[in-house]
Amino acid sequence: MIHDLTIAGAIHASLAIMCIAAGLVQFLRLKRGAGHRARGYLYVYAMLVADGTAMLVYRFTGHFNLFHVAALINFVCIVLAIAPLLRSPRPANWRRTHYYFISWSYVSPISAAAINIVTRLGPLTTREQAGLTALVISIVTMAIAYVLIGKYRPPAEAPSASPTLVEQGGLVS
């Protein structure tokens, strides 16, 4: 199985596994500080390359398929998760925006790993069985993720006071 991997497939699989590990650490650790930032950039860069190399892997069907679409969607989630961090000033509720998009980007490698494990180790004999299994695993993974992402989302930030009100001493208390 491993000896059949292409260079792109090996890079993709290695980085995806690294992203799963880094994402798990990010989930379990506090969300502030230099360590969070460093692990976050490791995750982002590795996931961007993993998404790129996914475009070069065609062994499952021999052509562009839903896994490639998922990689493109994941790429968009990564970009949308990082965009608020790069803006100055950061937009209101940037933490929630970052949290939702980065969390949903993490669902992709988790789902892909589960699909790979089940389709490679399970007694599936046809592409239709593999496709249906992939669909079911994706739906279950997204349902679990939806609950966890909602449960652990950061609190909404209070709106900042207008600079005019602050200058006039008219802060609402």
C-alpha positions in Angstrom: 0.0 0.0 0.0 2.7 2.5 1.0 5.0 1.4 -1.8 2.3 2.4 -4.3 2.3 6.1 -3.2 3.5 8.7 -5.7 5.8 11.5 -4.4 2.8 13.9 -4.4 0.8 11.3 -2.5 3.5 10.7 0.0 3.9 14.5 0.6 0.1 14.9 0.8 -0.3 12.0 3.3 2.6 13.1 5.5 1.5 16.7 5.7 -2.1 15.7 6.3 -1.1 13.5 9.2 1.1 16.4 10.6 -1.9 18.7 10.3 -4.2 16.3 12.2 -1.6 16.2 15.0 -1.0 20.0 15.0 -4.7 20.7 14.9 -5.4 18.4 17.8 -2.7 20.1 19.9 -4.3 23.5 18.9 -7.7 22.3 20.0 -6.4 21.0 23.4 -4.2 24.0 24.3 -4.9 27.6 25.2 -5.7 29.8 22.2 -3.3 32.7 22.9 0.4 33.4 22.7 3.4 32.7 20.5 3.0 28.9 20.8 -0.5 29.0 19.4 0.6 31.3 16.6 3.6 29.1 15.7 1.5 25.9 15.7 -1.2 27.7 13.7 1.2 28.8 11.0 2.7 25.3 10.8 -0.9 24.0 10.4 -1.8 26.6 7.8 1.3 26.2 5.6 1.2 22.4 5.8 -2.5 22.3 5.0 -2.0 24.7 2.0 0.7 22.3 0.6 -1.4 19.3 1.4 -4.3 20.8 -0.4 -2.1 21.6 -3.4 -0.6 18.1 -3.5 -4.2 16.7 -3.3 -4.7 18.2 -6.8 -1.9 15.9 -8.0 -3.4 12.7 -6.6 -5.8 10.8 -8.9 -5.5 7.2 -7.8 -9.0 6.8 -6.4 -10.9 7.5 -9.6 -8.3 8.5 -12.2 -9.8 12.0 -12.7 -10.9 15.1 -10.8 -13.4 14.1 -8.2 -15.2 15.2 -5.0 -12.0 14.8 -3.0 -10.4 17.5 -5.1 -13.4 19.7 -4.6 -13.0 19.1 -0.8 -9.4 20.2 -1.1 -10.4 23.4 -2.9 -13.1 24.1 -0.2 -10.5 23.5 2.5 -8.1 25.9 0.8 -10.8 28.6 0.8 -11.5 27.9 4.5 -7.8 28.3 5.3 -7.6 31.6 3.4 -10.8 32.9 5.1 -9.5 31.9 8.5 -6.2 33.8 8.0 -7.6 36.9 6.3 -9.0 38.6 9.4 -5.7 38.1 11.2 -3.8 39.9 8.5 -6.1 42.9 8.4 -5.3 46.0 10.3 -7.4 46.9 12.2 -8.8 43.5 12.8 -12.6 43.3 12.1 -15.2 42.9 14.8 -15.5 39.3 15.9 -12.4 38.3 14.0 -11.8 35.6 16.6 -15.1 33.9 15.8 -14.5 34.2 12.1 -11.0 32.7 12.5 -12.3 30.0 14.8 -15.1 28.8 12.5 -13.1 28.7 9.3 -10.0 27.1 10.9 -12.2 24.6 12.7 -14.0 23.6 9.5 -10.7 23.3 7.7 -9.6 20.8 10.4 -12.7 18.7 9.7 -11.4 18.0 6.2 -8.2 16.0 7.1 -10.1 14.2 9.9 -12.8 13.1 7.4 -10.3 12.2 4.8 -8.3 10.1 7.2 -11.4 8.2 8.4 -12.5 7.6 4.7 -9.0 6.4 3.8 -8.8 4.0 6.8 -12.3 2.5 6.2 -12.0 2.2 2.4 -8.6 0.7 2.6 -9.2 -1.7 5.4 -12.9 -2.4 4.9 -14.3 -5.2 2.8 -15.4 -2.9 0.0 -15.4 -4.4 -3.5 -16.8 -1.7 -5.8 -16.2 2.0 -6.4 -19.9 2.5 -5.6 -19.5 0.9 -2.2 -16.4 3.1 -1.5 -18.2 6.2 -2.7 -21.2 5.5 -0.5 -19.0 4.7 2.5 -17.1 8.0 1.9 -20.4 9.9 1.8 -21.6 8.4 5.1 -18.3 9.0 6.8 -18.3 12.6 5.6 -21.8 13.2 6.9 -21.1 11.6 10.3 -17.8 13.6 10.6 -19.5 16.9 9.7 -22.3 16.2 12.2 -19.9 15.5 15.0 -17.8 18.6 14.0 -20.9 20.8 13.9 -21.7 19.9 17.5 -18.1 20.3 18.8 -17.4 23.5 16.8 -20.6 25.0 18.3 -19.8 23.8 21.8 -16.3 25.3 21.9 -16.8 28.5 19.9 -15.3 31.6 21.5 -17.7 34.1 23.1 -18.9 37.0 21.0 -16.8 40.1 21.5 -18.4 43.2 22.9 -18.7 46.0 20.4 -15.9 48.5 20.9 -16.9 52.0 21.8 -16.9 54.7 19.2 -13.8 56.9 19.3 -16.1 60.0 19.3 -17.9 58.7 22.4 -14.6 58.0 24.2 -13.3 61.5 23.4 -16.5 63.1 24.7 -16.4 60.9 27.9 -19.8 59.4 26.8 -18.9 55.8 27.2 -22.0 53.8 28.0 -21.6 51.9 31.3 
